[in-house]
């Protein structure tokens, strides 16, 4: 089976960098996959992207070694089964709050006896290889989003669930849960304390921790702090920033 280079990096304690595919266009996904990211995560949670669009983005990414990830809309075994069957090598599962929810998420992504994922689908074998059904449990990365104060309170119990490949902090939803302003790289004391608690608990349980970053500078600092799985903004934000920067630099002649 094709190796998951992202999972291998995480297991070695190395950082892994990617971005969100929010636009959902295959050509955009293909362009980004040639940019040098370790992975791209197609964001079905907050965007108008269905299963067919997801599969088309995965087709476009398969021209490179970039690993196909997806953020699903919710912790739903039916959704998880379908995105895995069309070729996701990693799933990002939103708003996991309890160890019971963490266990359900992990088991939905694993074939028996480690879980209850149903055996079927075509593209997993086409992309992953003929031994996909035998080795998928070893290669599929399960990343749980920690973005609520309830999850922070029981973070050690969540980390005690077998099969978690990474925890991922959603800074905006965590800020909303704390009742503080959101954004990237939040310096509000309660938010910083919650982020630190998640990171330190992950380290104690030998589970990599990631966080959404708003710039390359933040990524570099987060790596120094010990974070490992980090998306830099998104395709839409990259596009918007580049357009705004270009327009601001255009010098139009003055009209007299």
Secondary structure, DSSP 8 states (H G I E B T S, - for coil): ----HHHHHHHTT--EEEEEE-S--HHHHHHHHTTT-SEEEEE-SSSS--HHHHHHHHHHHTTSS-EEEEE-SSS-HHHHHHHHHTT-SEEEE----SHHHHHHHHHHTSBTTT--B----SHHHHHH-TTHHHHHHHH-EEEEEE-SHHHHHTHHHHHTSTT--EEEE-HHHHHHHHTS--SSS---HHHHHHHHHHHHHHHHTT-EEEE-BSSHHHHHHHHHHT--EEEEEEHHHHHHHHHHHHHHH-------
